[in-house]
Amino acid sequence: MIVSTSSPSSAPIAEARPLSLCAREPRVPPERLVAELVPPPRFDAVRFGTYVPDPKQPSQSEAVRELSAFAASLGAAPAATGRRGWFGRKARTGAPAAPRGVYLDGGYGVGKTHLLASLWHATDAPPEKKAFGTFVELTNLVGALGFQQTVATLSGHRLLCIDEFELDDPGDTVLVSSLLARLVEAGVALAATSNTLPGKLGEGRFAAQDFLREIQGLSAHFRALRIDGDDYRHRGLPEAPAPFTEEQVRGAAEATPGASLDAFPALLGHLARVHPSRYGALTDGLSAVCLTGVAPVPDQSTALRLVVLADRLYDREVPVLASGLPFDRLFSQEMLDGGYRKKYFRAISRLTALARDAKPLVAPDDGAEG
């Protein structure tokens, strides 16, 4: 059981309205982490046919064709030695094994997660034989189950999809490198998304040489597919609404069943006390997140925790209504120029989309701050 103020499978326990993220300290058992290795609600209904390639970016259409072929190749039983696979090389005794995965590289907002989830849906295997999760969720699973049990849990899968493949410390690099090597040996096919090519992960971050030494081995497991394009979340859409006043945010929180209301600085402090593996459970049952006093994030550790929360809110399609500074001013220029810049730009993009979703929560006659 999950000890939390709400449960996704039952009506929330009576709480004062509006709710508060800072009042929640969920406990997530390992079995929930395993059960949640499926595409999140935002990507539950996506398919290759619902992906709309940008006609100016032929790499997007090419990615759909390549991934469709990859999914078809996974529909049968796992490849045995000697069988010609998707990558066109026939494995021979003593010869290097053909790559068993595909790596989607591209900027934020080009539809990589849409395509990765479409691959999961298109693969003809029972849900329990394929897994989908973010890189953070995968490392959290290893932390909960232990390395050997994680290998045993995933080794029987046909496909493992890893979204937002980001190696943020050398320990995780070694951990995931070892895990994927064991899964490839067991015949598990791999698919991953990231904003950086496999051989380039770690550039601009601390201990780059440690990253590169490990990543060269990881790169051999994947065929890289480059996906070019602009951020679809803002392609042809109106500008995100300007921040609302604190009174408007509080009023919307009071009037919206299932909404939470928190001061932004207090929420940042609370995130430091909750493990990122629980951020999904932190949002259980919420219809909207309302924040007052949005201000620049003070340091990089806090910023990275906020990125994880933004990802979970986006996955679960939870609108975010805020007062204070606009989301494109959350991170300092130094952060945006640093090694984690792609994470921060992704968070800005996703929070902006959620702010757009939240605009109807405010009464039409209430204008945003100018």
Stockholm file with secondary structure:
# STOCKHOLM 1.0

chainA/1-370         MIVSTSSPSSAPIAEARPLSLCAREPRVPPERLVAELVPPPRFDAVRFGTYVPDPKQPSQSEAVRELSAFAASLGAAPAATGRRGWFGRKARTGAPAAPRGVYLDGGYGVGKTHLLASLWHATDAPPEKKAFGTFVELTNLVGALGFQQTVATLSGHRLLCIDEFELDDPGDTVLVSSLLARLVEAGVALAATSNTLPGKLGEGRFAAQDFLREIQGLSAHFRALRIDGDDYRHRGLPEAPAPFTEEQVRGAAEATPGASLDAFPALLGHLARVHPSRYGALTDGLSAVCLTGVAPVPDQSTALRLVVLADRLYDREVPVLASGLPFDRLFSQEMLDGGYRKKYFRAISRLTALARDAKPLVAPDDGAEG
#=GR chainA/1-370 SS CCCSSCCTTSCCCCCCSSBCGGGCCCCCCHHHHHHTCSCCGGGSSCCGGGCCCCTTCHHHHHHHHHHHHHHHHTSSSCCCTTCBCTTSCBCCTTSCCCCCEEEEECCTTSSHHHHHHHHHHHSCSCGGGEEEEEHHHHHHHHHHHCHHHHHHHHTTCSEEEEESCCCCSHHHHHHHHHHHHHHHHTTCEEEEEESSCGGGTTTTSTTHHHHHHHHHHHHTTCEEEECCCCCGGGTTCCCCCCCBCHHHHHHHHHHSTTEEEEEHHHHHHHHTTSCGGGHHHHTTTCSEEEEEEECCCCSHHHHHHHHHHHHHHHHTTCCEEEEESCGGGSSCHHHHTSTTHHHHHHHHHHHHHHHHHHGGGSCTTCCCCC
#=GC SS_cons         CCCSSCCTTSCCCCCCSSBCGGGCCCCCCHHHHHHTCSCCGGGSSCCGGGCCCCTTCHHHHHHHHHHHHHHHHTSSSCCCTTCBCTTSCBCCTTSCCCCCEEEEECCTTSSHHHHHHHHHHHSCSCGGGEEEEEHHHHHHHHHHHCHHHHHHHHTTCSEEEEESCCCCSHHHHHHHHHHHHHHHHTTCEEEEEESSCGGGTTTTSTTHHHHHHHHHHHHTTCEEEECCCCCGGGTTCCCCCCCBCHHHHHHHHHHSTTEEEEEHHHHHHHHTTSCGGGHHHHTTTCSEEEEEEECCCCSHHHHHHHHHHHHHHHHTTCCEEEEESCGGGSSCHHHHTSTTHHHHHHHHHHHHHHHHHHGGGSCTTCCCCC
//
